[in-house]
Amino acid sequence: MPTWGMGGCSVFLEINDLNTYYGPSHVLQGISLTVAKGEIVALLGRNGMGKSTTLKTIMGLAKPKSGQVVFQGNSIFGNPPHKVSMAGIGYVPEERRIFPNLSVEDNLLIGVKGGVIDQSNPDAWTLEKMYEVFPSLKKRRTNKGANLSGGEQQMLAIGRALMGNPSLLLVDEPTEGLAPIIVEAVRDILAEINKMGVSILLVEHNLNVAMSLAHRVYLMGKAHIGFVGTVKELDNNPDARAQYLEV
């Protein structure tokens, strides 16, 4: 497990004083957070606090008004989504957004940057590697996206993002609406992906899933960060859980 702080893992993603508006609504108010290389960070909170907007702002799907977004030492503040993707960030949206009329394999291939898999890169995500990690997708590779179960669609959305070879994955509510056995499978897949070297910034409503995956946790109040700490620190802080998580 990575360590952080002075002498620990280097900061991979750094967000400072980020402000984003939807029209006149100030939906992110001075958000700051970091993700270190090899780390899983969970961004948690009640509905409507700005968690998904944080991911969309990083990804360039929502335009920030001010602040800093630095990835691997380079500013990506305000960049459009394709430039953020080319920098090495993948995005798994809450809505999954797979193509219902395309096959599983074609959905995966759409995620390849430039349309060509770099076979000379031993770490590149190829179809063969993808099917090793997602054996259920291999069985369904010729099926259309519309014919997949909710869990299979979620696996496909994660797989499509990985085909772009990201070093950081933004994952928004991956277990929402899934049966418990599928929730566990998605959790295990995310843990395996992280062990393969992909850092993850995770928005997740299932506290047990988030706490079992994350190294550190940020809790969001309305448009702001209210708590930062390790999973153990959050586990030992019932006041923070009550203030930011309990209904």
ChimeraX attribute file (.defattr): number of C-alpha atoms within 10 A of each C-alpha:
attribute: neighborCount
match mode: 1-to-1
recipient: residues
	/A:1	7
	/A:2	12
	/A:3	14
	/A:4	15
	/A:5	9
	/A:6	7
	/A:7	7
	/A:8	10
	/A:9	15
	/A:10	16
	/A:11	18
	/A:12	18
	/A:13	22
	/A:14	18
	/A:15	20
	/A:16	15
	/A:17	15
	/A:18	22
	/A:19	22
	/A:20	23
	/A:21	16
	/A:22	12
	/A:23	7
	/A:24	6
	/A:25	8
	/A:26	14
	/A:27	20
	/A:28	25
	/A:29	18
	/A:30	17
	/A:31	20
	/A:32	18
	/A:33	17
	/A:34	19
	/A:35	24
	/A:36	22
	/A:37	21
	/A:38	23
	/A:39	27
	/A:40	26
	/A:41	26
	/A:42	27
	/A:43	26
	/A:44	25
	/A:45	25
	/A:46	17
	/A:47	14
	/A:48	13
	/A:49	20
	/A:50	25
	/A:51	28
	/A:52	20
	/A:53	21
	/A:54	25
	/A:55	22
	/A:56	19
	/A:57	22
	/A:58	28
	/A:59	25
	/A:60	20
	/A:61	17
	/A:62	19
	/A:63	19
	/A:64	23
	/A:65	14
	/A:66	16
	/A:67	17
	/A:68	20
	/A:69	25
	/A:70	17
	/A:71	22
	/A:72	16
	/A:73	11
	/A:74	11
	/A:75	15
	/A:76	19
	/A:77	22
	/A:78	21
	/A:79	19
	/A:80	16
	/A:81	20
	/A:82	13
	/A:83	14
	/A:84	21
	/A:85	20
	/A:86	14
	/A:87	16
	/A:88	15
	/A:89	26
	/A:90	27
	/A:91	27
	/A:92	24
	/A:93	20
	/A:94	17
	/A:95	13
	/A:96	20
	/A:97	13
	/A:98	21
	/A:99	17
	/A:100	15
	/A:101	13
	/A:102	15
	/A:103	20
	/A:104	29
	/A:105	20
	/A:106	17
	/A:107	22
	/A:108	26
	/A:109	19
	/A:110	17
	/A:111	19
	/A:112	19
	/A:113	15
	/A:114	10
	/A:115	10
	/A:116	10
	/A:117	17
	/A:118	15
	/A:119	10
	/A:120	7
	/A:121	9
	/A:122	8
	/A:123	12
	/A:124	17
	/A:125	21
	/A:126	21
	/A:127	17
	/A:128	11
	/A:129	13
	/A:130	19
	/A:131	17
	/A:132	12
	/A:133	16
	/A:134	18
	/A:135	13
	/A:136	14
	/A:137	22
	/A:138	17
	/A:139	11
	/A:140	16
	/A:141	18
	/A:142	13
	/A:143	18
	/A:144	18
	/A:145	23
	/A:146	15
	/A:147	14
	/A:148	17
	/A:149	11
	/A:150	17
	/A:151	21
	/A:152	19
	/A:153	22
	/A:154	26
	/A:155	23
	/A:156	27
	/A:157	26
	/A:158	26
	/A:159	24
	/A:160	27
	/A:161	23
	/A:162	26
	/A:163	23
	/A:164	26
	/A:165	24
	/A:166	21
	/A:167	19
	/A:168	28
	/A:169	24
	/A:170	24
	/A:171	24
	/A:172	23
	/A:173	19
	/A:174	26
	/A:175	23
	/A:176	16
	/A:177	11
	/A:178	15
	/A:179	12
	/A:180	10
	/A:181	9
	/A:182	17
	/A:183	18
	/A:184	13
	/A:185	15
	/A:186	21
	/A:187	16
	/A:188	15
	/A:189	16
	/A:190	22
	/A:191	17
	/A:192	13
	/A:193	16
	/A:194	19
	/A:195	13
	/A:196	11
	/A:197	15
	/A:198	22
	/A:199	25
	/A:200	28
	/A:201	22
	/A:202	26
	/A:203	24
	/A:204	23
	/A:205	20
	/A:206	14
	/A:207	13
	/A:208	9
	/A:209	17
	/A:210	22
	/A:211	19
	/A:212	12
	/A:213	21
	/A:214	19
	/A:215	21
	/A:216	22
	/A:217	24
	/A:218	23
	/A:219	23
	/A:220	24
	/A:221	20
	/A:222	17
	/A:223	20
	/A:224	20
	/A:225	23
	/A:226	15
	/A:227	17
	/A:228	16
	/A:229	14
	/A:230	16
	/A:231	20
	/A:232	12
	/A:233	13
	/A:234	19
	/A:235	12
	/A:236	11
	/A:237	13
	/A:238	11
	/A:239	11
	/A:240	17
	/A:241	15
	/A:242	10
	/A:243	16
	/A:244	19
	/A:245	18
	/A:246	10
	/A:247	7
